[in-house]
Amino acid sequence: MKQFEAKKNRKTILIIDGGGRGAALVDKYGQSKQVGKILVVPGNDLMQINTRKHVVTYQNLKTNSVAEILQIAREEKVDLVDVAQDNAVEAGLVDALMLNGVPVIGPTKLAGQIEWDKAWARSFVGGYLIPIPKYKIFYTEKEGIKFVKNYPKRSWFVKASGLAEGKGAIGAKNANEAIDAIRKMSKFGKSGETYLLEEWLEGEEFSAFALCDGKNFKVVGYAQDYKRVNDGDLGPNTGGMGCVSNPLIVNANIKNKISKIFQKTVDGLRQEGRPYIGVLYLGGMVINGNVYVIEFNARWGDPEAQVILPSIKNDFIEVADAIIFGQIKNLKLEIDNKVRVVVAGTAKGYPIDYLSVKGKKVFGIDKAIKSGVKVYGAGIKRDGKDWVVNGGRVFYVMADGKDVIAAREKVYKAISLISIEGDNLHYRTDIGWRDIERVKQ
């Protein structure tokens, strides 16, 4: 791989993502005095709203359009590419950029296998004595169904081994539900051809994020995502309906355990010849004071990025340099002590059937922003003077505060100002309920 030299003044940044996570990155890079222009593949029209920097989107491209992205990097003389999307990692975009001498944040395809191949990841993690649920890998529908019939009352999670947009994990409380979930693996195409049966652990989930330079790492923050579509953690899994930063379940003891897991993982990947450079996402569960790894992702989470990125006080180019040039150990990371809550505004019917909502107008975004929150665009586009729905997760509203009560009050006041034509806006009204209960005790 070609080596590249540090530049004191990066002018053009290219971000690979289309949703709220990408919008949060646009906001963060846009705060740097060193950044003049931001390009986003594919991006969305609402990304411009949080920065005065010039933002150009390429909404006709996919995040795994490697050749086209390379061409953009050359033509626009891009100074840094931030690959924040899983399909791009699996497609080898980072490798291609490195081979062409383009500075890039993100793991190589081999390092990113820790996300895009759950079967491989389970074997890797288990080999380094990192606590994980008991699991079994299957390659045909028939063998999985035969296996679960031997355990009629056992609960499982059935997981597609490949990428499935956050929807590839299906809970099953008994054999009949597990069989149904196994049959649904086919809808994920190639990603579901190999699948896992994992024991259903009872505990409290969290996510943690580390900045890695291939050798060293620094934990940058913690969050708690609410994945189910409806209040009370009911309904189907989604890509995430909202989250809270630095949840109270992650106390000093848990932080210590998380750090040790990151250390084993970063060391292990380096020993395997897959040094990890970029943001490493640990999805974990706390059970009786112990931490179990549910998954690793090879990028920022969505919607976790929307609460963690705003907490970083450093110029983000300084952070990027530390990742790229192996200087994480020397990075003096500055994090504020605010609590943040983000809530996803979705089209009614998401994640099952929301096509009838596409194209409908979205009202009140400007009013929400004036109330002192951030609004990050996702499945939304501009149609003349109007904002219209263009996907399932339409936008995110994020607010900060001295504690979860203050942040939550602010975010829900703001999102109440937004609507979708025909009463087609859906959002959870209980994001952060676990920490609210803890605060009230």
N, C-alpha and C positions, 0 to 999 in steps of 0.2 A: 504494500500500500504506500502511496506517495505521502510524504510528509508535507505539512503545510505550516507556514509561518504565521505567528500572531500578528494581528493588525491592531493598531492603537484605536482606530476609529472605524468601526463597522458601520456601514451605511444602510445596507440592504439585507433584510432578514426574510427567510422563507420558512413558513410554518406549514407542516403537513397535518391537517385535521379540518374537519368541517363543522364541528358542533361547539358546544359550550366550553369544552376544554380548550379548543383552538381559540375561541373568543377570549378566554382568560389569559392565554399566552399573548395574544395581540395586545391586550390591555397592559400586561406586564412589560413586554418589550417596548411598547409605546411610551412608557414612562422614562426610558433611558435617553439621555441627551446624545448618546452615541448613535442612536438609530434614526435614520431619516425616512426609510421606506419599508413597508411590510407587505410581503406577498403571501398569499395563503392558498393552498390546494387541499380541498376544493373551496373551503371557506363558505361564508354566508353573508348576506347583505347587511345584517345587523352588527357585524363585527366592527364596523367603522365608528360606532356610536360612542365607544369608550376612549377614543384617542384622537388627537389632532394630527397624528402622523398619516401620511398617505397610505391607504390600504388597497391593494389590488387582489381580487379573488379570481380563481380559475375554476368556476363551478361546472365546467364541462368535463373536467378531468377527475379521475379517481385517485385515491391516495396510493394505489399500487401501480400507477402509470409511470413506471420507472424511466423509460426513454424520454417521455415528454417533460418530466420533472428535471431530468438532467439537462435538457435543452433550455429550460427556463433558467436554471442555475447559471448556465454559460452565457446566455443572451443578456441576462439582467446583471451579470457580474455579482452574483449573490455572495455575501461575505460569511453567512452562517445559515445552515438549515437545521431546523428543530423538528425531528420526526416524532410526532406525538400519537401516532395511530398504529394499531396492531397489524392491520393488513399490510401496511407499508413495510413494517419490520419483517414480516413473513416473506414478502416479495423480494427482500434483499436490497431495498432502496439505500440503506445506510452503507452497505458494502460498495454499491455502485458509486455513490458520492465520494466515499473515501478513495476508491481507485482512481477517481478523476480529480483528486486533490481539493475537494470542497470540504471545508470545515463543517462537521455535522455532530449534533447531539442525538444519540439514540444507539441502541445495541445492534450489532451485526445480526444477520439471520441466525447464525449458530448460537449466539448468546441469547437471542430473543426466543429460542425454542422453549425456554422456560415458561413462555406463555402460549405460543401457538401449537404446542404439542403436549397436552396434559399427561398423556401416557409416559412420554419421555421425562417430563418434569417430575412426576411422582417417583420414578425410578431414581432420578438424580438426587432429589431432596432426601429420599429415604436412605440413600447411600452415604449421606453426610450426617446421619443421625439427627435429622431435624424432625420434630414431632408432627405427624400428619395423621389424618383418619385412615383406618384400615380400608383397603381398596382391592379391586380385582379388575383387570382389563379384558375386554371382549372385542372380537372382530366380526362376529355375525350376530344377527338378531336371535337366531335359534339357540345359540349356546348361552346367551344371557338369560333368556326366558327359562331355559332348563335349570339354570343355577338358582334363580330367585324362587322357583316353585318349591325348592327344598327348605325355604325359610318364609312360610306364609305370613307370619306376623312381624317380621323384621322391617325396620324403616331404612330407606336408602336415599341417596342422591344419585340420580343417573345423569352423567355428564358427557357431552360430546367432547372428544379429545381435541378437536380443532377449534378454530375461532367461530363464535356464533353470536356476535354482537351483544354479549352479556345475557343471552337468553338460553344458553345451552345446558344449564343446570336445572334439572326438574326433580323436585322432592316427591318421594313416594312413601306413604305410611304403611303399606303392606304389599304383598306380592302382586295383587291385581293392579294396583297403581303403578308398581314398578314395571310390570309387563306393558302397560299402556305407555309409560315413559320411554321404554326401550323401543317400542314401535314408532315413537315420534322422532327418534334419532335420525331416521331417513330424511326428514324434512330439512335437515342441516346439510344435506348433500355429502360431499367428501369429508367435511368436518365431523360428521356423525358416523362415518364408516367404522372408526374405532371409537369405543366409548368405555366409560368406567362406571362401575358400581362402587360407591363409597358409603361407609357407615354414616348414618345421620347423627351427628354430634349435637348435643344440647348445650348451648352456651351463648355468649354474646359476641357478635362480630365487630370487627374494627378493620381499618386499613392504615398502613404506615408507609411512608415514602422516603427513600434514600437517594441522595445524589451520589453517583458512582463514577470514578475515573478509570476503572479497570483494575485498580489495586486497592484504593481506599474509598471510604464512603462517609457521608454525614446524613443522619436522619433529619429531614426538613419539616416533618409534621405528621399528624395523625388525624384520622377522620372516622366518622361512623356513617355509612351509607344506608339508606332505606330503599331496598330493591323492589319490594312488592308494590303493586299499582294502587292499592287502596289502604285507607286508614286501618290501623290495627294490624298491620303487616299481613293483610289478606289479599287474595287475588294472585294472578300470575307474576312471575319474575319479569322485571324490566331491566333496562340499562341503568336504572337509578332514578328515583323520584325525589331525591334531595339528600342532604347530609349536614353533619355538624362537625366543625373542626375541633381537634383536641378533646375528644370525648372523655368524660370522667372515668370510664372503665379503664383507660390507659393511665394507670398510676405509676409511681416510680419503679415498683417491682416489675410491672409488665413492660415498661420501657427498657429496663435492663435485659429482660428476656428477648425482646424484639431486637435489640442491638446485637446480642449474641447470635441470633438467627441470621441477621444480615451479614455478620462477619463470616459465618460458615458458608453462606451462599456465595458471597463475593469471592472468597478464597477458593471455594470449590469450582466455580466457573473458570477462574483463572488457571487452576490446576488442570482443568479439562481442556485447556487451550481455547477457551471462549471468554476472554476478559470482557466484563460488562461495563460499558460506557454509556451513561444516560441516567434516566430516572427508573428506579426499581420499586415496584409496588408490591407490598406484602399484604395479602388479604388473610387475616387471622381470626381466631376465635379464642376467647378466654373461658376456660373451664376450671373452676376451683383454683384460681390463681395461676394456672398454667396456660401456655400459649401453644395453639396448634395452627399450623399453616394450612389454610384452605386452598389458597392459590397464590401464584406469583404472576404479575403482569409486567410487560416490558415497556411501560410508559406511564404517564400520569393517569390517574383515574378520572372518570367523568360520571358524577359531578364533583369529585373530591378536589380536582385542580382548581375549581371555582372558589373554594374556601381556603386552600393552602397557599396558592400562588400570591394572593393579595397580602398574606402575612409576612412575606419576604421583604425586608427593608433595603437590602442591597440593590445596587444597580444590577439588573439581570444579566447584562453583558459580563459583569464580573463573575457571576455564577457560571455562565456559559463557558468562559475562559478556563475556570477552575476544572470543569468537567473535561473539556477537550484536551487541555494541556497537562493533565495529571497533577493538578494542584489542589485537589479537594482537601487534603490534609492541612494546607495553609490557608484555606478560605475561612475568614471570620464571618460566619453566617449570622446575620442579624434578623431575628424574628420578633414581631410584636406579640403582646400578650392578650390580644383581643380574641373573643369567641366569634365564630362566623357560622351562619346558617344559610344554606341555599335551598330553594324549592324549585322543582321543575314544573313548568306549565306545559301540559300535554294536550293533544287533541283528544276529545272524548272518543272512547273506543280503543285507545292505545293500551297495550301493544297488540291487540288481536285484530281489530278492524276499524280503521279511522280514515279510510279513503274518501268517505263522503264529506269529511271536514277539510280536506286539502283545497286550497284556493279561497277559503273563507277569510274575511278581514279580521285583523287583530287590532284592538283599540286600547289606548291608555298607557302605552309604553313610555311616552314622554312624561306623563304625569307621575308614573312610578319612579322614574329617574330623578325627577325634581324633589321627591321625598327623601332623597339621600341614600339610595341603594344603587347597586350595579345591576344592569340587565345584560345578560350574555345570550347572544343569538344562537340558535341551533336549526331546527326545521322551520325556517322562516325566510321570506324573501320580499323584496320591494316590488310592488306593482303600481307604477305611477307614483302617486302620493301616499298609497296605502301599504301597510304591512299585511301580508297574507300567509296563511299556514302552508308549509311546504314539507312537513314531516310529522312524525309522532311526538317526539319531544321538541316542542316549539321554541321555548326560551327558558332561561333560568333567572330567578331573582335572588340576589345575595345581599345580606345585610350583616353588619358587625355590631358588637356591643361589648360591654364590660363583662357580661355573663350570658348564658344561654337564654335566660328569660328576656333580657333586653334585646338581643339580636333577633330572637324569634318574634317578638312583638312588632319589631320594625319591618321584618321581611313579610309578615302576613298582612300588615297594613298596606304595604306597597303592592303586593300581588292582588289585593282586593280591588285595586284601581284598574286592573287589566281584564279584558274580556275578549272572547272570540265570538264573532257573529253567530247568532242562533243559539246562544248559551252552550257553546261547544268547548269551553275551557274546563279542563280537569286538573286538579292538583290535590296532593295530600295535605290535610290540615293538622297533621300530628308529627311533622318532622321534628326530631329532637326530643320526643316524649320520654325516652329513657333518662336523659340528663335532667329534664324538668322534674321527673319523679325524685331523682337523687337530690336535687337542690332543695326541694320542698320537705325532704325528710328531716 
